[in-house]
Amino acid sequence: MNRPPHVRGPARPRLALVGRGPQDGPAGLPLRTATGKERTATDPPAAASEVAGAELRERTADLQRLKAEYDNYRKRVRRDRQAVAEIAVANVLGRLLPVLDALAEAAERGEVTGGFRRVADTLEAELAALGLQSVARPGAPFDPHVHEAVTCTRTDRVGDLTCSAVVRQGYRVGGQLLRPAQVAVAAPPDPDVPGAPGPRGGNAPCARAR
């Protein structure tokens, strides 16, 4: 650089601006965070970090709700399929009840023997594997939900309403009653027992069997 002729002495070095970078504060001092650490230009601002955290929590909550809805949907589908399967099985087994009645009558007359006995046993085993269950047996307590009284006899041999004999067997599949059982009922002589015959004819089931 050419200097004017009246300026004497060695040339002064050029001035350089110091501390004006994006990471520096006023007077060339580096910016610091609230904890006292130096902050660089690549550090995210606190506000942006809070926004990112809020978005992460919101997305996590959305995923949790979606998973809960999917789990409920799978349970609902499983219950619906099970209900449809039980209805289908109940419809088929309900059509086979007359066959079981015929087998029971033949067994009472002693006609179920030999190969016929093996066929009957196999049929009963297969129906039981499908969930078919009988609902009455002699000596069992009388249950008006699954039993239908056809006769009623008072006796001092029982202390409560009891199935003394099964006239026609009843069946159920799971929680579905296909047919109530027709039974003979033995009732105690005490008229104060619920369901036993009273002075004016009594209550159910004996009143219905009169």
PyMOL commands that set and color helices and strands:
alter all, ss='L'
color gray80, all
select helices_A, chain A and resi 26-28+46-108+114-129
alter helices_A, ss='H'
color red, helices_A
select strands_A, chain A and resi 132-134+147-154+162-168+171-173+176-179+181-187
alter strands_A, ss='S'
color yellow, strands_A
deselect
rebuild
show_as cartoon
